[in-house]
Amino acid sequence: MADGASSSGAASASGPGGGGGGESVVIDYGRRRTACGYCRSTGQTSISHGLWANSLRADDYQALLDRGWRRSGCFLYKPEMERTCCPQYTIRLKANDFICSKEQGRVLKKMQRFLDGELDPQVGSPQNKTSPTKHSLAEPMNLPVSKISKTLTNDFQAAKCPNLFEEDEFISCLSSKINEAVGMSFQVGALGSDVQLPKAVVKTVKPQLKKKVGGASQDKKVGEAVQDLLYTCNISFQIVAAIRHALPKEKDANHNEVVADISPNSIAEKLAMTMECHGDIAGLAVKACNGHLNFYSVTNQTEQNKTSIIVSTHAPDKSSSSKQSSVNKNTVRVPQKRRKLEIKMRRSHFDPEEFALYQRYQTKVHKEKKVSESSYKRFLVDTPIVFVPPRSGDNTVPPCGFGSFHQQYRIDGKLVAVGVVDILPKCLSSKYLFWDPDFAFLSLGKYTALKEIDWVKTTQEHCPNLQYYYLGYYIHSCNKMRYKAAYRPSELLCPVRFEWVCYDSVKRLLDKSLYSVLSDFAQIQDEMPQPQNSHLDTELSKNDNCESPIDEDDEDLSYDDSDMMVDEEMVRSESNTDVMEDCSSIIDFENVMMDLNGSRVKYKDLLGVVGRIERRHLEQLERQLSKYVKVVGKELSDRMVHRTGSRKLEASRCTAPN
């Protein structure tokens, strides 16, 4: 922590205006280069400008957000859009205009069903069962073709079910089961550090494709099963592609030998066997066929007695088998107890319970081997934002005040998720989310985002200026970050004119060029007549009716900050020569407020206070100030206190001759 930055924010302050009192004091570190966490480049291709904030008024940080800045702890960074490898556009949503998609609606319904006791966590969660054995990629792949595993039938899994919502839930359940099997079958260490395992996408099989996907067979029973083929998944092909794509980067001979034996068929068989041993999918049989993972209805084969038939790799127990066969389909299910969800907003401070949850999340979801308390505090607890308490009768400040907060989600008292947010004069800015891996089946990333949007809507009734939900950065070149545009209608910040433009109007431009002056294109689009049903609307409509190929829950509003976990010692400035490249134009920095041994001095008054300064030091300072004014804007540069170079002024002063 540096120079007065606090784990619970700078000291509370009150004063006129939405931003409260206090002052913003920043240290300018200039341009910095790092490896990119989005495109996984090997070189230092991510380029940004960095500031360290000792303290920061809420309204000043709001203004910085609206110029493309973002914070990680007390460190502020702004990508240099025309230079960096993966341009990052600030994205926001006006809460009252939000349109809930079908998929987002399903997330809300799923949570409500869980709270009402109607959703069994054993069905949805890939995390609540532990595997007695875990297979690595190094194990032999010549597994036998999986036996067809049959379990208790359930009416809603069949295509006969009229309720589309229930079938969608069941498809989501199958995807979770496959993801669980992938996690149990393939250890990350054995695959190599560069292998990113895909997420499963289960599709309904159309009648005309059943024979093609199910495959031909001389076995009559298998042939009959083809007629009952309901769902299929091609994740085995994706896993093979991911492994082979990463293969050239892996120099280990053992990896090359193992990967050479991999095929979609062998992986599909391995996953089917794993699901047979550890899964229980109502009314379906799972089988590997031609590299696909297929799910067959077994309802027809059990129509006479509606019994549960379970086939495992172990020898069957006759006594237990007879007991299972006596189970009737119409057995009354004991109603579950309703669960209580509590959402509480707390000022940012270190909480051991939250840290324990963060450790579990980082190790289970992001596969981190070690998570230190100090890094957690720097990243998610420390904040430079000056807390502004609520004031009676003042509708410019929300009831919680302005500042940095941790929004806790508890189910029956158990902490299941924490959203790290900043509450500012115009918005709720979502910074990071971590959640309990045991509750992954609830899609907590999406659910908490929807609740944060609801919070803005509710708060706007008391605080009319607080209208927006900021989702961080949208990165068109990174598929894992594109999900943010699903919260519609969203806006992107133009990196040149700092105007907000509708995402839908510039998406096609970003498809062609990752870095663009969005406001120019948006203006042209506004002047052109638009068809009533655009190609973009059709594409989004199609995406709305199918499962996303990426599970955003692991990435929600978090991926962009996790690689920026830095403090003062980790920041490296660029050379003065590099800084000069961007400062060829004349920029007015006369009124920049500077810190001089605790005093506040405008640059134009500096010489009168300190006397003569060596020319080379003065030129260097002016170059830094020009760049600083360019990246934060003149209004903020005149208001915030700038500390870069001020400590060196005494050393650079010229001593007048006696």
N, C-alpha and C positions, 0 to 999 in steps of 0.2 A: 504494500500500500504506500502511496506517495503523497507526502506533503498535505496532510489533512483529509485525504479521502477517507470515507467512513464506511464500515460494513453495513450500516443502516442508512446511508445517505449522508450528505453534508448536514450540518446543524439545521434544525427546523427554522424556518423564516416566514415572516408574514410581511405583507406590504401591498401597495396598490397594484392592481392588474392581475391578470390570470396567472402570471408566472411567479408571483410571490416576491419576496425580498432576496437579500443576499447578492452575490455577484458571481460571475463565471470567470474562473481563472484556468487558463489552458497553457500547456507547454507544447510547442510546435516541434515535431520530429521530422517533418518533411516527408519526402517520398520514401517508400519502403518496398522491398521486393521479397516475396516468399514463394514457396512451392504452392501450387494450387490444389485445394482439396476437392475440387469439382471435376476437373478433367484429369486429375492425378498425374500432372506433368512432373517430369524428373527435374526440370530446371526451375529457376525462380521466375516464373512467368506471371504470377499474380502481383499486380502493381497497384498500390494505393497510397493515399496520404494519411499520415497518422498524427493524432493529438492525444496528449495525456491530460485529462481533466482533473484538477484538484477539487474544483467545485463547479456546478453547472446549474443555472436556473432552469426551471421547467420550460419556460417560454423560449429560452435560448436553445434548448435541446429540440423543442418542437421545430424551430426554424432550421436547425441543422438537419433534422430528418427530411424536411422539405427541400433540402439541397443535396440529398443523396447520402447523408452520413448515417452511421449506425454505431452502437457501442458494444463492447465486450468488457464487462466490468467497468473500470475507469478509463479504458482505452477507447478512443473514437477513431474510426477509419472511414475513408471514402474512396471507393475504387476509382482509378483513373480510367474512365470508360474507353477512351480511344486507344489505350495502351495495353490494358490487362487482357489476359487470354480468355476469360469468361466474364463478359460484361454483366453487371448486376444492377437491375433496375428496381428502385423502391416501388413497392406495390401496396395499394390501399383499397379499401372498400367503404362506401358510405352505408352505414349500418341499416338505415331505414329503407334503402333501395335493394337490400339483399334478397336474392331469389333462391330459395332452398331447392336444390336438385333432388331427384328421386333417390339417388344414392345417399345423400346427406339426410334425407327424410328417413331412410331405412336405419341409419345410425341412431337417430333419435328414438325410433320405435324399438330398436333392439335394446337400448338402455332402459326404456320404460318397461319392456317385458321382463328384463332382468330384475328391475326394482319391484315389479309386481309379483315376482316369484314364478313367472311363466317360462323363463328361459333357464335351462339347466347349464351351468358353467362347464360341466363335463363334456357337453356337446360342442361348445364353441371354442374352448380355450386349448391352444396347443401347448400351454405351459404348465398345466396343473397335473400332468402325469410325468413321472420320471421313468426313464428307460433303464431296465436292469443291465442292459449291455448296449454299448455304442459302437457302431461300425465305422471304420475309417476307410478312406479311399484305397489304402494299401492292402485291404483284404481282397481275397480272390473274388472275381466278378462272375464266375461260372455258376451262379445260383440256379436252382431248378425253377421251372415256370411256377409262379405262385398258384396255390390252390385257391379255389373260389371260397371266400369267407362270407358266411351268411349269418345275419343277426336278426334280432327282433324286428318284425315288419311294422311299418308306420304309414298310415294312409297318405300323409302329406308329401312324402318323398316321390310318389308316383306322378306321372304326367297327368293323371286324372284330376289332380288337385286344382280346384278353381281359384284358389287364393294365390295370386302371383307373388305377394309379399312373402308368404311362407316358403315358396319354392326358391326365391332369391336368398332367403336366409339359409336354406339348406345348401345351396350352391356355395355360399360364403363359408358354411361349415366344412364342406368338402375341401375347399381351398386351404382352410386352416389345418385340416388333418394332413394334407399333402405337405404343407410347409413344416409341420411337426416331423413328418417322416424324413424329409430332407435334412432337417437339423440333427436327427438321430443317426442318419445313415452316413453323413459326410462331415467329418471334423474339419473346421476351418484351417487348422495348422497343417493338416495333411494335404489340403488342396493348394496351399501356397497363399502368400499374403495378397496377391493381386486378384484372386478369384472372388468375384462378387456373385454369390448364388442368387438366382432369380426367384421371384415369388410366383406361386402357382395361380393360374387362371383356368377355372373350370368352365367348360362350355356345354350347352345342351346339344345333343346330336340330333340332326334332322333325319326324318325317316328315310330319305333317299340316300343318306350317307352312312347309314348304320352298317351295311355290309362292308363298305370300303374301310371304315374306321375299325370295325370289329374284326375284320379279317376272315378269310375263308378257312374252314376247318373240316376235316373228315370225321371228326368226333361229333356224333349226333347231339349230344348234350350241349357241347360248346356251341354248335350251330343253332340250337334252340335259344341259347343265351344271347346270341347276336340279336335276335328279334326283340329282346328286352333291354338292349343297350340304351341308356338314358343320357349319361354324361361322359365326357372325355377330357383329358388334359395332356398337353404336349411338353410338359416341363422337362422331360428327359432330354429332348433335343436342345433346349435352352441351356441345360447344365453342361452338356457336351460342348456346345459352342463357347460358353464362358470359360471352361477349362482350357480348351484349345487356343482361345484368344490370349489367355495369360501364359501359355506354355513357353513362348520365346523368351519371356523375362525370367523364367526359372531355370537356373543352371544345374540344379541337382539331378544327377543321373537317375536316381531312384524314381523321381517324379516322372521323368520321360518314359521310363519302362512301364510304370503303372498306367499313365495316361494313354499309352499306345493301345492298351487293351479295352479302353472305354468305348462303349457304343450306346445309342439310345435304348436298344433292347435290354442290355445288361442293367442299365440304370433303372429302367422302368420295372424290371423284375425285382431289383433290390428294393425299390420303394414299395411295390406291391407286397412283398414279403414283410417288410417292416410294418406296414399298415395292418396286415393280417395279424401280426403278433401283438400289436399294441393299440389297435384302434377298434372302435365299435360303431359302425355306421348303420343307422337304422334302415333295414330293408334292402340293402344293396350288397352286391358282391364286387370286389375289386380284382382286376386281372390285367396283367401286362400283355399288350398285343401290338406287334410292329412298332415298338418304341413308344406307343401311347399307353397312358394309364386310363383304363376304361372302368366304368361303373355300370353294373347290370342290375336290373330289378329282379328280385327273387320272389316277388309276390305271387306270380303264377305257380311257382313250384311249391308254395306253401299254402295255396288257396284253401285246401281241404281242411287243415287243422289250425292255420294261423299261428304256428308255433315258432319258437326261436331255435334255429339250427346253427351251432357254432362249431367251426372246423378250425383247429389249431395245428401247429407243427408237432405238438406232443400227443402221445397216445390218449385217446378219449377215455374218460372215467364213466363207466356204465351207469353208476348210481346218479351222478350229477347230470348225465345226459337225460335220464328218465325224468328227473325233476324239471329240467328245462322244458321238455316237451309238453309238460302239463300246464305250462303258463298260457293263459288265455289272452287273446288280444284285448279283450274288453276289461282287463284288470283295472280297477279304480286307482288312479294316481293320487297320492296324498298331496294336498295343496301345500305349496311352499310358503314360508313366512315372507311377508313383504319386507323389503330392505329400505333403508333410509339413506338418502344422498344429501350430504351437506357440502356447501361451497362457501369458503371463508377467504376473505382478502386480508392479508397480514403484511405489515411493512417488512421490507427486506432485512433479514437478520439471520444469523446462523442458528439452525435448528438441527440437533442431532438426528431426529427422526427423518427429517427431509434428506439429510446427507446420506443416511443409510439407504433410503429409497433410491437416491441418485446413484449410489455405488452399484446397487442391484441392476438398475437400468443400464448403466454404462457397460457393465461386465456381461450381462445377458444379451442385451440388444445390440450394442455396438462393439462387443467382443474386446473391450479394453482389459488388459491384464492387471493394471494397477490404477487406482483412483485415489489421489491424495486429497486430504482436507484443505490444504493450502490452495491447490489449483481450483477446487470447487468454490472456495470463498472468492478468489480473484475473478472467476468467471461469472458466477451467478448470485453472489451475496454483495460484494463490494459495489458501490454505486456512487457517482459524484453528484447525482441529482439532488438539489436542495429540497427537502420536504416542505410542502406548504399545507398546513392544517386547514380543515374546513372552517368556514366562518359563518356565523348565524346571519341569515338574511341575505347572503351573497350567493347569487346563482351562477357565478363564474367559476366556482370551485366545487367539485363533487363532494359528497358526504365523506368519502375516504381520504380526500385531499389529493394533492399532486405529489408524485415521487415514484419510487420503485417498490414493487410489491410481489409477494408470492401468493398465488391463488391456490388454496388447498382444496382437493376433492377427497371427501371421505365417504365410504360406504359402510354403514353400521359401525362408525367410529374408526375404521381402518383407513389409513392414508393410502390412496391408490394413484394419485397423480398430483403434480405441482406444476402450475404454469407461472413462469417468471415474466412479469409484465411491467411496463412503465405507463403510468397514468399522467397525461399531459393535457395542456389546454384544449387541444382539438381532437385528441384521439386516445385510444388504448393501443399501445405498441407492444405486440407480442414478441418476446425475445427468445424463450426456450421452454420446452416442455419435457418433463421426464415422468415415467409412469411405472406401475408395478407390472412386470412381465406376466404375472399370473392372470392379469385382466386384459391381455392383448385382444381377446375375442370381442371386447366391447368397442374396439376402434377408438380408443381414448384420444388419439391425436385429432381426429375429426370432431369427436364429440366436444372436447374442450374448446376448439376453435368456434364451434357453433354457440357454445355458452358464452364465450367472450363477445361475440357479436350481439347476443341478447343483452349482455351487460351494458354495452354501449347504447343500445336502444333504450333500455330502462333509465340509464343515467342521464340521457339527453333530455328527459322530461324535467329533471331538476337543473341540469347544466346544458342549456341549448347549444353552446358552442362546441361541445364534445360530441362530434358526429361520426368520426371515422375509426375504422379498425385497420391498423397497419400490420401487414404480415411479414415484414422484413424485406428480403431481396427476392425478386423473381429472376431466374437465370434460364434463359431460353435454350442455352447450349447444354444444360444439365437436365436430363429427364427426371431426376429425382426431385427437382425443384419446380417443375412445371405444374404440379398439382395445385399450386397456390391460385392459379387462374381459374380453378373450379369454383372458387367463391365469387360469384358473379352478382352484379357487374363490377368488375375491378378496374382500377386505373393504374397506369404506369407513369413514372416521373421522367419527363424528358431530360436527358443529361446535359443539355446545353442551355435551354431557356427555362428549365425548372417549372414547366407547365405540366399539368396532369392531363393525360390523354386516355381515352377508352381502350382497354386491352383488345377488344374485339376488332377495332379499326386498324390496329397496327400489327396484329399477329402475323399476317401474311408478309409484312415487311421484315419482321424478325426471322421468318423462315428463310429469307434470302440473305440477310445481313445481320449478324449478331449485334453489331454496334450501329445504331441509327439515331438521327435527330428526329425523335418521334413526333414532335410538334409540327414539323414541316409536313410530314406524311399525313398526319391527322387533319391538317388544314386542307390539303388537297382532297382527301376523302370527303370532307364536309361539303366541298364545293361540287363534287361529282354526284349525279343522281344514283341512288342506291336501289337495287332490286328489293322487292318485298321479302324474298326468301334467299338470303345469300348462301354461298357455299359454306361459309364459316358457321352459320347457324345450323346448317344441315349436319356438319361434322360434329358440332358440340351436342346436337340432339342425339346423334348416334352414340356418342361417348356416354351420354347420360343414362342410356339404357343397358349398359354393360359394365362389368366390373373393371376397375382400373387395373392395368397390368403391373402397377407398382403399388405396394402397400405404403402409403405415405406416413403411417403412424410412426414409423421409425425416423422419419425425416421432418416431421412437422415443425416448422419454424425453428429448427435447431441446427440443421446441417450447415447453414451459412455462418453461424457463430462459433461452432466447435473448433474450427481450424484457426480462429483468431484469438485463442486463449493466451494473451500476452500480458506482460507487465513492463515496467520501465527498462529492466535489464535486457529484455528480449527485443527491444526496438532498435533498428539500425537505420540511421539517416543516409540519404544519398549524398554524393559529392556535390560541391557547389557548382561545378561545371554542368552536371546533370540538371540542377535546379534552373540554371540560366536558360535552358532550352525552352521553358514554358513562360518565360517572363520577358519576352521581347517587346510586348505591347506596354504602353504607359499605363500604370495603375496608380490610383490615388491612395497612398498609405499615410498621408500626413496626420490623420486623426486616429491612427491606431493607438489604443490605450496600452501602455507598457508598464510592467512592474519594475521598479528600480529600488531595491533594498526596502521593500514594503510600501514604497510610495507609488502613486499612480501618476504617470507622466505621458502626455501625448507625444508622438514621435516628433512633431514639428517643434516641440518645446525641449527636446532632449538635449540639444547642444547647449542651450542656455542653462541647463541644470548641471550637466557633467563637464562642460568645457569642451575643449578640442578632442576629437577622436581620430585615430590614424585612418587615413583614407581607405586602405584596403579592408579594414574592419568595418568601416562605414558602408562601403559598397557591398560587402558580404551581407550585412544586416538588411540593407535595402532590398537585395535580391530575395532574401527570406521573407521579408514583409510583403513584397509584391506577390509572391506565391501564396502566402497565407491569406491575403485579401481575396485573391482569385478563388480559392477553394471554399472559404467560409462566407464570402460576400461582404460588401462594404458596410452594410448596416450592422452585422454581427461583429466585424473587425473593429468597428468604432466603439462597440459596447462591451465586448468581452475583454478581459485582461490577458495580454500576451506576454509570455515569460521567456520565450526562446531568445537567447543572446544577451538578455539583460544582466545575467550574472557575470558575463565576460566584459561588460562595458568598463568596469573599473580598470581591468587589466589592459584594455585597449586605449585608454585615455592617453593623450600626449601631454607630457609635462612641459609647461612653458618655461623658457630659460629665465633665470633670476636676473 
